[in-house]
Amino acid sequence: MKRYKLRIPAAAGKLETVIDDPEGERRGLLLVAHPHPLHGGTLDNKVVTTLAKAANEAGWVSVRPNFRGVGMSDGKYDAGKGETDDLLAVARFVETNYPNLPWALAGFSFGAFVQHRLRQQLDARRLILVAPAVTLYEFDPVPSDSVVIFGDADELIPSTAMRAWAEQQHLTMKIIPDAGHFFHGKLRELKQAFMEACPC
């Protein structure tokens, strides 16, 4: 495994990004988006790192940017719009170094909102939304093969709201019993659900 720490050029300036490359026969690229930048979300969030490690174990390269204004990333919070542009810039940059590999997109909470917007501009084999903040942001419809993962004890985004949103679009749901928003004590179950959802 090789780890690269980069600052990738984007509209807001440069974005701090960690790329974990399992080397060998690479099967794809996973772009992971972290939770809300104004509430402590970073690329080191434990849910984000759990998803990245799971993908690495399956032979996928994981890409974890810090949103604008977080860590060493330039710029300031833009309510999802600028963040979407930034992730597209990161994806295009990464593609030049890893050509012809399929994308999968995963986002946690606010990151799920950004990734569902990015999916409208970037072709991906799968969109995986973890505890999507559907009560805080206006989500558009997503591709029918998207997967929604959440806990039935989420204290921030009601599980009933996430279930209703997913059911309305006939999406696959993976519901983790007794898991809260941040999956405390439930990362193993989260990893398993992600592996079942990911094309990796």
N, C-alpha and C positions, 0 to 999 in steps of 0.2 A: 504493500500500500504506500502510495506517495501522496503527500499533502502539499498543496500549493496555496499560499496566501497572496492574493492579488488585490490590486485596486483597479477595477475595470471602468473604463470611461463610459459615462452615461450623460443624460441631459442635465442632471443636477450637479455634475462634477464626476468624481471617482467614487466607486462603490467598493467597500471592503468585501471581499468574497473568499470563501474557503472552498477549494475543490479537493475532494478525496477521490483518488484514482486507484482502483484495485489492480490496475495494470493487467497483464495477461490478455485474455480474450474479453474485451469490453462488450457488454450486451446492450447498453443504452445509457441515457443521461437522465438523471432525476434532478429537477430544480425544486428546491424546498423554500417556502416563504414563511417567515417567522411571525409571531403574533404582534399585537399593536406596539409601534415604536414609542408611543408616549406613556405606555404602561409597563415598561421593562422588557419588551420583546427584543430579542437579539438572535443572531445566528447560532448562539450557544444554548438557546432554550432546549430543555431536555426532551421535549416532544420532537423538535426539529432534528436534534442529533440522533434520536432513536430511529427516525425514519431514514436519515442519511446512512446510518450504520447498517440497517436492514438491507438497503439497496446495495451498499458496497459488498455485503456478504453474498449477494446474488449476482455479483459481477457488473453492477452498474456504477458509473461515475456519478458522485453526488456533488451538487453545486448549491452552496448556501451563502447567499448575499445578505449583508446587513442593509436594511432599507435606508434611504436618505436620512441623514441626521443621526444615525445610530453608529456608535463605535467610531471607526475611521472613515465612515462614509460621509461624503459632502452633502450639502443641501439641507432642507427641512421638510417636515411632514407635509404631505399634500393630499390627505384623505383618500388615498387609493389611486387617484388619477396619475400623478407623477410616478408613484411606485410601480404602476403597471408598465409605464414607459421604460422605467429603469430595468425591470426584470426582462423586458424584451431586448434591451441593449445587452444585458448580461448573456442572455441566451444566444444572441447573434455572435457575440465575441467568442463564447465557448465553442460554438459550432465550427468556427474556423480552425480550431485546434483539434476537434473531435468530429470530423466530417462523417456524414452518412450514418449517424447513430440516431435511433428514435428517442424522442423526449417522453418523459412522464412528468406530470406536474403535481406537486403536493403542497397544500397550504394549511396552516393551523390558525383558526379563529379569524382575525383580521387578514392574516396571510391567505386564508381560503377565499376571502372576498377578492383580494388582488389576483390570485391565480385564476379564479373563474372569469375575470376580465381578460387576463392574458390569453386564456384558451381561445378567445374570440379572434386573436391575432396570430397565435402560434399553434401549428399542428402538433398534436401530442397523442401518444398511444393511449394514455389514460389520465384523467383528472381525479385526484383524490382529495376530498375536502374533509379535514379533521376538525370537529367541533366548529363548523362554519357559523359565523356571527350573523345569522339570518334575521335576527331581531334588531340588529344595530345598523345594518346597511341594506340597501336595496339590491338584491341579487337578481340577475337575469336568468333565464333558462340555461341549462348546461347540456352538453351532449348526453345522450341516453345511456352511455356506458360509464358515466361518472359514478364514483362510489363515495358515499358519505359515512364517516366513522364518528361516533360520538358516544359519550357515557350517559347512562340513564339517570345519573345523579348530578348532572351538570348544574352548577350553581350560578352561572353567568348567562348562558343561553339555554332557555328551557328545552328539555329534550322533546317535549310535545311539539314545539315550534320547528325544530330540525326534522322531526319525523314527518310532520305535515308537509313541509317544503319538499322533502325527498319523495314522499308518496304522490304528491301532486304531479311529479314528473316521472313517476315509476322508476326511480333510481334504486340501485342496490344499496342497502344500509347494513352496516355492521355496528351493532349496539353492544357496548361493553358494560356489563352489569356492575353497579355500585361505583362507576368511575365518574369523577368530577371533571370540571373543565380542563384542569391541568394534568389529569391522569396520575395523580399521586398514588404510588403503590400499584399502578396498573400498566406500567410501561411494557411489561412482557406481553400482556394481552393486546395492547396497542400494536406492538411489533407484529404479532401474529395476524391481527386483522389487516394491517398494512400489507403484509406479505401475500395474503389471500387476495387483496384488492389490486396489487401492483402487477403489471405484466412482466415483472422482472423474474 
